[in-house]
């Protein structure tokens, strides 16, 4: 597309928490946000979660039929979510210009120039009859970047009229920070664990998918020795740009927590997420933020929010308190990035992913022509 104009874009996000798919509509030209549309979240059932867990951490190759099967199931699930969102918004496929389809990250190792998201863009375009942009991270990784975080440009658009310096902390499976300077400067990196370790602990020790509202952690005691030991890990000394695989700390900290009860383990892991985010701000941001805005699933955890406020020397608000829909920011963000991709605008930058220069990204999948019936 040559003429930049507002598009109706639909963003899809399947996060490393493996809890489900978020979908959101956005009217944007990839620079400004003109309208926020309907949004919804559809949880994965236990079978789909198990399927995703079975491929997590694997480096799929062209002959890995199991990964292909999971990818197809997950893509068809996304197609159902698109249909449900369009129905709720009273729209048809022809009313939507593009889908931003993140897919699901199964392997992330930027040192080896690999970040793999499963998700079949051709199949989704065929099923929805809407053009699809996916593979947002590929160009970045291929050019020496970290492949994430990817939301910095969207956070900057959201925060255009807010006082700066400002931090947006997105707590999904991994926690990701965007620092926005007074003149629009951007710094972004993964601060450390988000919800993934807490979720894994709860599944292992309690048989539930998560610590709902942080209730279990609220009744536990934080093991400060374990947190101190984990904060000595090399990742926390490494300067950004930097990013994490979902399971970077899993084995080490789960071994350390083996003797803890469910509440103390949940409290310790929740505090670990908060401490890593606060330490990142102390160590790597050029100027302290005047305001922190928390989004993602972690913003709905009162125990985690309390621990963040105890550690951060600035006002800390949940996204909805500044008028943002914090549960759907990443889905909206991939709608925004899809528009930027169509218009050839950059989606990653030297200070957000470590690429040598600002870069566009994403792969466009057109809607296939309908086959004519032969009589």
Secondary structure by P-SEA (a helix, b strand, c coil): cccccccbbbbbbbcccccbbbbbcccccccccccccccbbbbbcaaaaaaaaaaccccccccaaaaaaaaaaaaaaaaaaaaaaaaaacccccccccccccccccbbbccccbbbbbccaaaaaaaacbbbbccccaaaaaaccccccccaaaaaaaaccccccbbbbbbccbbbbbbbcccbbbbbbbccccaaaaaaaaaaccccccccccccccccccaaaaaaaaaacccccccccccccccccaaaaaaaaccccaaaaaaaaaaaaaaaaaaaaaccccccccbbbbbccccccaaaaaaaaaccccccccccccccccccaaaaaaaaaaaaaaacccccccccccccccbbbbbbbcccccccccc
